[in-house]
Amino acid sequence: MSWTFVFVYLLGCFTTFSTIRVIFQLSRERDNRNFTQIVAQHGYISKNYTVQTEDGYLLNLYRITYSAKCDGEKRKTPVLLINGLLASADCFLDAGVDNGLPYLLADSCFDVWVGNARGTYDGRRHITLDPDRDTAFWDFSVDEIGKYDLPATIDLVLHQTEQPQLNYIGVSQGSGSFFVMCSEKPEYSDKVKVLIGLAPATKHTHAKSVFFKKMVTFIRDYQNILQKLGIVEYMWKGMLDPINLLCQYIPEMLYHIISIIDAPHPSSLSTESLKMVLTHFPAGTSIKNIVRYGQSLKVDRYCKFDYGPEKNMELYGGDPPEFNLSAVTVPTYVFHGKNDGLVDTIDTEWLVSKLPNLKEFVVMEDPLWNHLDMVINRNISSALFPKILKYLKLYNDI
């Protein structure tokens, strides 16, 4: 055995050991702070509320009550932000203090509220059901999020602020569920001054992301088998820890993963944002909700969950009905990225053609702007926020 071989062998062992040691060290140091703790680190003060929905789900709702950069009187009309599929309130903070929408809005003296959907780690509680034992907890899709979660959240915000209306910013599913709410409970349109939809998700007939289409199609086609195996929760927090930890060690790996899930956009994310994403994503949802997205690939309209012919007849009296997009009477601004791999331009143009009070359809100037850029792009403060601020000011008095 040559000394060269021994040296290479020992170097390999040392490198492997060092890598494992680093991964375990990263595991111990993983950022587990919640929303209030993260914003507090940057000098913001926030509060946590619990929303109880009509069907018993308990959701965390956060409110930023103080920003040192707000040098005037706080605006009366609150702003509610709701994130997309597999994302939580915390994900809005991942772009950092200079680009995260909650920070930017609070700095502009808005009363900022950030909500969560059922099934995320911030919405994984119920007054009677145990998410770890009761499969009934996971019997929901975006249909229930829109019908129950958003109305309850809006009511709590309006009750706490004693205001008749709020402003709403929804990302992806956060907008899609808003449309569901307006269709199912049209009176809630009167409780919202303005809707800003960032890459709103309805139908996905023309989605480009091969990964997204393969993933939701597989879950859709094998739903019955998954149910028989007792698999009802999807992408819960911590599920991807081994991959996340490797990405912490090699941040470029996460960028490539995001490029596959959505679409490539070189230099769109800072290294710090990449590391923050790992602590909050995925946030979790139900298998049924993923099935719902699988159904949206093959139906060229925005309609309710498809249970199959027999149950559809029982519940709907026929095929799943379309959501009534004409009920979205709120003044609406829609933002879209040309490079969005999940919500294609054709599907977005179909959506805006159905909205009765569309004020502007904004296509981002950056031709590589993709779906996730709406939340974590390093240039949100300059490329996205100025227009959001402009539209909010049109409908808000001090």
C-alpha positions as CSV (number, residue, x, y, z in Angstrom):
1,M,0.0,0.0,0.0
2,S,1.6,3.3,-1.1
3,W,1.7,6.4,1.0
4,T,-0.2,8.2,-1.7
5,F,-3.1,5.8,-1.4
6,V,-3.1,6.2,2.4
7,F,-3.1,9.9,2.1
8,V,-6.0,10.0,-0.4
9,Y,-7.9,7.5,1.8
10,L,-7.4,9.5,5.0
11,L,-8.3,12.7,3.1
12,G,-11.5,11.2,1.9
13,C,-12.4,10.0,5.4
14,F,-11.7,13.4,6.8
15,T,-13.7,15.1,4.1
16,T,-16.7,12.8,4.6
17,F,-16.5,13.2,8.4
18,S,-16.2,17.0,8.0
19,T,-19.2,17.1,5.8
20,I,-21.3,15.0,8.1
21,R,-20.1,17.1,11.1
22,V,-21.1,20.3,9.3
23,I,-24.6,18.9,8.4
24,F,-25.2,17.9,12.0
25,Q,-23.9,21.3,13.2
26,L,-26.3,23.0,10.8
27,S,-29.1,20.8,12.1
28,R,-28.5,21.9,15.6
29,E,-28.3,25.6,14.5
30,R,-31.3,25.5,12.3
31,D,-33.4,28.7,12.6
32,N,-36.6,27.8,14.3
33,R,-37.7,31.3,15.2
34,N,-41.4,32.2,14.5
35,F,-42.7,35.3,12.8
36,T,-42.6,37.6,15.8
37,Q,-39.1,36.5,16.7
38,I,-37.8,37.1,13.2
39,V,-39.2,40.6,12.8
40,A,-38.1,41.5,16.3
41,Q,-34.5,40.8,15.3
42,H,-34.8,43.7,12.9
43,G,-36.5,46.1,15.4
44,Y,-40.1,45.5,14.5
45,I,-42.8,44.7,17.1
46,S,-45.6,42.2,16.3
47,K,-48.4,40.3,17.9
48,N,-49.9,36.9,17.3
49,Y,-53.6,36.2,17.1
50,T,-55.5,32.9,16.7
51,V,-58.2,32.7,14.0
52,Q,-60.9,30.1,14.6
53,T,-62.8,29.1,11.4
54,E,-66.4,28.1,11.2
55,D,-65.4,24.4,10.9
56,G,-63.0,24.5,13.8
57,Y,-59.5,25.1,12.4
58,L,-57.1,27.3,14.4
59,L,-54.8,29.5,12.4
60,N,-51.9,31.8,13.5
61,L,-52.3,35.4,12.3
62,Y,-49.5,38.0,12.8
63,R,-49.7,41.8,13.0
64,I,-46.8,44.1,12.8
65,T,-47.5,46.9,15.3
66,Y,-44.3,49.0,15.1
67,S,-41.7,49.9,12.5
68,A,-39.0,52.5,13.4
69,K,-39.0,53.6,9.7
70,C,-42.6,54.7,9.9
71,D,-42.2,58.4,10.6
72,G,-45.9,59.4,10.3
73,E,-49.4,58.4,11.4
74,K,-50.3,54.8,10.7
75,R,-52.9,54.3,7.9
76,K,-56.3,53.2,9.2
77,T,-57.1,50.6,6.6
78,P,-55.2,47.4,7.4
79,V,-53.4,45.3,4.8
80,L,-53.8,41.5,4.9
81,L,-51.2,39.3,3.2
82,I,-51.8,35.6,2.4
83,N,-49.2,33.4,0.8
84,G,-49.4,30.5,-1.6
85,L,-49.3,26.7,-1.7
86,L,-46.8,25.1,0.8
87,A,-45.9,28.5,2.1
88,S,-46.6,30.2,5.5
89,A,-46.6,33.8,6.8
90,D,-42.9,33.4,7.6
91,C,-42.1,33.0,3.9
92,F,-42.9,36.6,3.3
93,L,-39.9,37.5,5.4
94,D,-37.4,35.4,3.5
95,A,-36.6,38.2,1.0
96,G,-35.1,40.1,4.0
97,V,-35.8,43.3,5.7
98,D,-35.1,45.4,2.6
99,N,-37.4,43.4,0.3
100,G,-39.9,41.4,2.4
101,L,-43.4,42.8,1.8
102,P,-44.4,42.9,5.5
103,Y,-41.4,45.0,6.3
104,L,-41.9,47.4,3.3
105,L,-45.5,47.9,4.1
106,A,-44.9,48.5,7.8
107,D,-42.1,51.0,6.9
108,S,-44.8,52.8,4.8
109,C,-47.0,53.1,7.9
110,F,-49.5,50.4,6.9
111,D,-51.2,48.3,9.6
112,V,-49.8,44.9,8.4
113,W,-51.5,41.5,9.0
114,V,-50.0,38.3,7.7
115,G,-52.2,35.1,7.7
116,N,-51.9,31.4,7.2
117,A,-53.9,28.6,5.6
118,R,-55.0,25.4,7.2
119,G,-52.5,22.5,6.9
120,T,-49.4,24.7,7.2
121,Y,-47.3,24.5,10.4
122,D,-49.0,27.8,11.4
123,G,-52.5,26.2,10.7
124,R,-52.0,22.7,12.1
125,R,-54.5,22.9,14.9
126,H,-58.2,22.2,15.4
127,I,-60.7,22.5,18.3
128,T,-61.5,18.8,18.1
129,L,-59.3,17.0,15.5
130,D,-55.7,15.9,16.0
131,P,-53.8,16.3,12.7
132,D,-51.5,13.4,13.7
133,R,-54.4,11.0,14.3
134,D,-57.5,12.2,12.6
135,T,-57.5,11.9,8.8
136,A,-60.6,14.2,8.8
137,F,-58.3,17.1,9.6
138,W,-56.8,16.8,6.1
139,D,-60.1,16.6,4.2
140,F,-59.7,20.0,2.6
141,S,-58.5,21.8,-0.5
142,V,-58.3,25.4,-1.6
143,D,-62.1,25.3,-1.7
144,E,-62.3,25.1,2.1
145,I,-59.4,27.6,2.5
146,G,-61.4,30.1,0.5
147,K,-64.8,29.3,2.1
148,Y,-63.7,29.2,5.7
149,D,-60.1,30.4,6.4
150,L,-60.2,33.8,4.6
151,P,-63.6,34.9,5.9
152,A,-62.6,34.1,9.5
153,T,-59.3,35.9,9.1
154,I,-60.8,39.0,7.5
155,D,-63.5,39.2,10.3
156,L,-60.8,39.0,13.0
157,V,-58.7,41.7,11.4
158,L,-61.8,44.0,11.0
159,H,-62.9,43.3,14.5
160,Q,-59.5,44.1,16.0
161,T,-59.0,47.3,14.0
162,E,-62.6,48.4,14.1
163,Q,-62.4,49.2,10.4
164,P,-65.2,48.4,7.9
165,Q,-62.7,47.2,5.2
166,L,-59.2,46.0,4.6
167,N,-56.7,45.8,1.7
168,Y,-55.8,42.3,0.5
169,I,-52.6,41.0,-1.1
170,G,-52.7,37.4,-2.2
171,V,-49.8,35.4,-3.7
172,S,-50.7,32.5,-6.0
173,Q,-53.1,30.3,-3.9
174,G,-53.6,33.3,-1.7
175,S,-55.4,35.0,-4.6
176,G,-57.1,31.8,-5.8
177,S,-58.7,31.2,-2.4
178,F,-59.8,34.9,-2.4
179,F,-61.8,34.2,-5.6
180,V,-63.3,31.1,-4.0
181,M,-64.4,33.2,-1.0
182,C,-66.1,35.9,-3.2
183,S,-67.9,33.2,-5.1
184,E,-69.1,31.3,-2.0
185,K,-69.6,34.3,0.2
186,P,-70.0,37.4,-2.1
187,E,-70.7,39.7,0.8
188,Y,-67.0,39.6,1.6
189,S,-66.2,41.6,-1.5
190,D,-67.7,44.6,0.4
191,K,-65.2,44.1,3.2
192,V,-62.2,44.6,0.9
193,K,-61.1,48.0,-0.6
194,V,-58.6,46.7,-3.1
195,L,-57.2,43.3,-4.1
196,I,-53.7,42.9,-5.3
197,G,-53.1,39.5,-6.9
198,L,-49.5,38.4,-7.3
199,A,-49.3,35.5,-9.8
200,P,-52.9,34.4,-8.9
201,A,-53.5,30.7,-9.2
202,T,-56.8,29.4,-10.7
203,K,-56.5,26.9,-13.5
204,H,-53.1,25.6,-14.7
205,T,-53.9,24.2,-18.1
206,H,-50.8,25.8,-19.7
207,A,-48.3,25.5,-16.8
208,K,-44.8,25.0,-18.1
209,S,-43.1,23.4,-15.1
210,V,-42.6,19.8,-15.8
211,F,-41.8,19.1,-12.2
212,F,-45.1,20.7,-11.0
213,K,-47.2,18.9,-13.6
214,K,-45.6,15.5,-12.8
215,M,-45.9,16.0,-9.1
216,V,-49.6,17.0,-8.9
217,T,-50.5,14.5,-11.6
218,F,-49.0,11.6,-9.7
219,I,-50.8,12.6,-6.5
220,R,-54.0,13.0,-8.4
221,D,-53.8,9.6,-10.1
222,Y,-52.8,7.7,-7.0
223,Q,-54.9,9.5,-4.4
224,N,-56.9,6.4,-3.6
225,I,-53.8,4.3,-2.9
226,L,-52.3,7.1,-0.8
227,Q,-55.5,7.3,1.2
228,K,-55.5,3.5,1.8
229,L,-51.9,3.8,3.1
230,G,-53.1,6.6,5.5
231,I,-51.0,9.3,3.7
232,V,-53.1,12.5,3.9
233,E,-50.5,15.2,4.7
234,Y,-48.2,16.5,2.1
235,M,-44.8,18.2,2.5
236,W,-44.9,18.9,6.2
237,K,-42.3,21.1,7.9
238,G,-39.1,19.2,8.4
239,M,-39.9,16.6,5.7
240,L,-37.1,17.8,3.5
241,D,-34.6,18.5,6.3
242,P,-31.8,16.3,4.9
243,I,-32.0,18.2,1.5
244,N,-32.4,21.5,3.3
245,L,-29.3,20.9,5.3
246,L,-27.3,20.0,2.3
247,C,-28.5,23.2,0.6
248,Q,-27.4,25.2,3.6
249,Y,-24.0,23.8,3.0
250,I,-24.2,24.3,-0.7
251,P,-26.8,27.2,-1.3
252,E,-26.4,26.9,-5.1
253,M,-28.2,23.6,-4.9
254,L,-31.4,25.2,-3.6
255,Y,-31.3,27.7,-6.5
256,H,-31.2,24.8,-9.0
257,I,-34.1,23.1,-7.1
258,I,-36.2,26.3,-7.3
259,S,-35.3,26.5,-11.0
260,I,-36.6,23.1,-11.6
261,I,-39.8,23.6,-9.6
262,D,-40.6,27.0,-11.2
263,A,-38.3,28.5,-13.8
264,P,-34.6,29.7,-13.9
265,H,-33.9,33.2,-12.9
266,P,-30.1,33.7,-12.4
267,S,-29.1,36.1,-9.6
268,S,-32.7,36.7,-8.5
269,L,-32.1,35.5,-5.0
270,S,-29.5,36.5,-2.4
271,T,-27.6,33.9,-0.5
272,E,-29.2,35.0,2.7
273,S,-32.7,34.6,1.2
274,L,-31.8,31.1,0.0
275,K,-30.8,30.1,3.5
276,M,-34.0,31.6,5.0
277,V,-36.2,29.8,2.5
278,L,-34.8,26.5,3.8
279,T,-36.2,27.2,7.3
280,H,-39.8,27.8,6.2
281,F,-40.4,25.7,3.1
282,P,-42.3,23.5,2.7
283,A,-44.9,24.6,5.2
284,G,-47.3,21.7,4.5
285,T,-50.8,21.1,3.1
286,S,-53.1,18.2,2.4
287,I,-52.9,15.5,-0.2
288,K,-56.4,16.5,-1.2
289,N,-55.2,20.0,-2.0
290,I,-52.5,18.7,-4.2
291,V,-55.1,16.5,-6.0
292,R,-57.1,19.7,-6.5
293,Y,-54.1,21.2,-8.3
294,G,-53.8,18.1,-10.4
295,Q,-57.4,18.5,-11.5
296,S,-56.7,22.1,-12.5
297,L,-54.2,20.9,-15.2
298,K,-56.9,19.1,-17.2
299,V,-59.9,21.4,-16.7
300,D,-59.9,24.7,-18.7
301,R,-62.0,26.6,-16.1
302,Y,-61.8,27.4,-12.4
303,C,-64.2,25.0,-10.7
304,K,-64.9,23.1,-7.5
305,F,-63.2,19.8,-6.4
306,D,-64.0,16.8,-8.6
307,Y,-65.0,13.9,-6.4
308,G,-66.0,11.6,-9.3
309,P,-69.4,11.2,-11.1
310,E,-71.3,9.6,-8.2
311,K,-70.3,12.0,-5.4
312,N,-70.4,15.0,-7.8
313,M,-74.0,14.2,-8.5
314,E,-74.7,14.0,-4.8
315,L,-73.0,17.2,-3.9
316,Y,-73.4,19.3,-7.0
317,G,-76.2,17.7,-9.0
318,G,-73.7,17.1,-11.9
319,D,-70.2,18.2,-12.9
320,P,-68.2,20.4,-10.5
321,P,-69.5,23.9,-11.0
322,E,-67.3,26.8,-11.9
323,F,-66.5,29.4,-9.2
324,N,-68.3,32.7,-10.0
325,L,-65.5,35.0,-10.8
326,S,-68.0,37.8,-11.6
327,A,-68.6,38.0,-7.8
328,V,-65.1,39.4,-7.4
329,T,-66.3,43.0,-7.5
330,V,-63.3,44.4,-5.6
331,P,-61.1,46.8,-7.5
332,T,-58.4,44.3,-8.7
333,Y,-54.8,44.6,-9.8
334,V,-53.0,41.5,-11.1
335,F,-49.2,41.1,-11.4
336,H,-47.7,38.4,-13.6
337,G,-44.2,37.3,-14.6
338,K,-43.5,36.2,-18.2
339,N,-41.2,33.4,-16.9
340,D,-43.7,32.0,-14.4
341,G,-43.5,28.2,-14.6
342,L,-46.5,27.5,-12.5
343,V,-49.1,30.1,-13.6
344,D,-48.7,30.6,-17.3
345,T,-49.5,33.9,-19.2
346,I,-52.4,32.2,-21.1
347,D,-54.1,31.1,-17.9
348,T,-53.6,34.5,-16.3
349,E,-55.0,36.3,-19.3
350,W,-58.0,34.0,-19.1
351,L,-58.4,34.9,-15.5
352,V,-58.2,38.7,-15.9
353,S,-60.8,38.5,-18.8
354,K,-63.2,37.1,-16.2
355,L,-62.7,39.7,-13.5
356,P,-65.4,42.4,-13.5
357,N,-63.5,45.1,-11.8
358,L,-59.9,44.7,-13.1
359,K,-58.1,48.0,-12.8
360,E,-54.7,46.9,-14.3
361,F,-52.9,43.8,-15.5
362,V,-49.2,44.4,-14.7
363,V,-46.7,42.3,-16.5
364,M,-43.3,42.5,-14.8
365,E,-40.6,44.3,-16.8
366,D,-38.0,41.7,-16.1
367,P,-38.5,38.9,-18.7
368,L,-37.1,36.3,-16.4
369,W,-39.5,37.2,-13.4
370,N,-40.9,33.8,-12.3
371,H,-43.6,32.7,-9.8
372,L,-41.5,32.6,-6.6
373,D,-40.0,36.0,-7.4
374,M,-43.3,37.6,-6.1
375,V,-42.2,36.7,-2.6
376,I,-38.4,36.2,-2.5
377,N,-36.8,38.2,-5.3
378,R,-33.9,40.4,-4.2
379,N,-35.3,43.4,-6.1
380,I,-38.9,43.4,-4.8
381,S,-38.3,46.8,-3.2
382,S,-37.5,48.4,-6.6
383,A,-39.3,46.2,-9.2
384,L,-42.6,45.3,-7.4
385,F,-43.3,47.3,-4.3
386,P,-43.5,50.8,-5.8
387,K,-46.6,49.8,-7.9
388,I,-48.1,47.9,-4.9
389,L,-47.7,51.1,-2.8
390,K,-49.1,53.2,-5.6
391,Y,-52.3,51.1,-5.9
392,L,-52.8,50.9,-2.1
393,K,-52.5,54.7,-1.8
394,L,-55.3,55.1,-4.4
395,Y,-57.7,53.4,-2.0
396,N,-56.4,54.5,1.4
397,D,-56.6,57.6,3.5
398,I,-54.5,58.3,6.6
